[in-house]
Amino acid sequence: MKAFLTAVLCLCTLAAFSDCVTVQVGEFSFPLESVKKLKDLIDSSVTRNPHVLSIRSASLCANPDIPKEFLNLCATPDADQIFEDLKPIARSPELCEICAFAACAGC
């Protein structure tokens, strides 16, 4: 029973602090919650065209559902590369919550 309560407490603490986790890629910093939303946008882009191997920033930036934190990134010439760098974090955000990615901070 003590192990269960300890696990619940740890999960609650992790959930409370996950709002503070940021993802730093290059000069850009994004809240983890926004990166999680990016996963849905990436998945919808791949669903429309499953032969796409890399994510093009133009399709993501044109999506009206893109989190506002990414709008400044969309205006940069290296947006394609930064979205590619964000893709593994977006696909496995729980690894960022425990700081398994070097780009994650605030864990």
Secondary structure, 3 states (H helix, E strand, C coil): CHHHHHHHHHHHHHHHHHCCCEEEECCEEEEHHHHHHHHHHHHHHHHHCCCCCCCCHHHHHHCCCCCHHHHHHHCCCCHHHHHHHHHHHHHCHHHHHCCCCCCEECC
